[in-house]
Amino acid sequence: MKTMTCRQLGGPCDLAHRGESADDVINARDQHLKAMEKAGDAAHQPARNEMKKRWLRPRKALGWYNATKATFADLPQD
């Protein structure tokens, strides 16, 4: 199990997301951003907007995804 924060994943806060894989923490972060948008949290809106449009540019999105996976891989186990 490893931990990345919302901030490490491009968001504005230090909420910890834990998972066995980078995909686990990315999915947790996506759910967090969706919940914060629904709650009207303006601080998270830029990250949520970026998340929404990221996959409209697959090459750029793949770069972010691969960088996040590499960061995750370098983290120590919890």
Residue pairs with C-beta under 8 A, 6 or more apart in sequence:
1 18
1 19
1 20
1 77
1 78
2 18
2 19
2 20
2 25
2 72
2 75
2 76
2 77
2 78
3 16
3 17
3 18
3 25
3 75
3 78
4 16
4 17
4 25
4 29
4 68
4 71
4 72
4 75
5 11
5 13
5 14
5 15
5 16
5 17
6 12
6 13
6 14
6 15
6 17
6 29
6 32
6 33
6 44
6 47
7 13
7 14
8 71
9 17
9 25
9 26
9 29
9 68
10 29
10 47
10 50
10 51
10 64
11 29
11 32
11 33
11 44
11 47
12 43
12 44
12 46
12 47
13 43
13 44
15 32
17 24
17 25
17 28
17 29
17 32
18 24
18 25
18 28
18 78
19 25
19 27
19 28
21 72
22 68
22 69
22 71
22 72
22 73
25 72
26 65
26 68
30 51
32 44
33 44
33 47
33 48
33 51
34 48
36 43
36 44
36 48
37 44
37 45
37 48
54 60
54 61
54 64
55 61
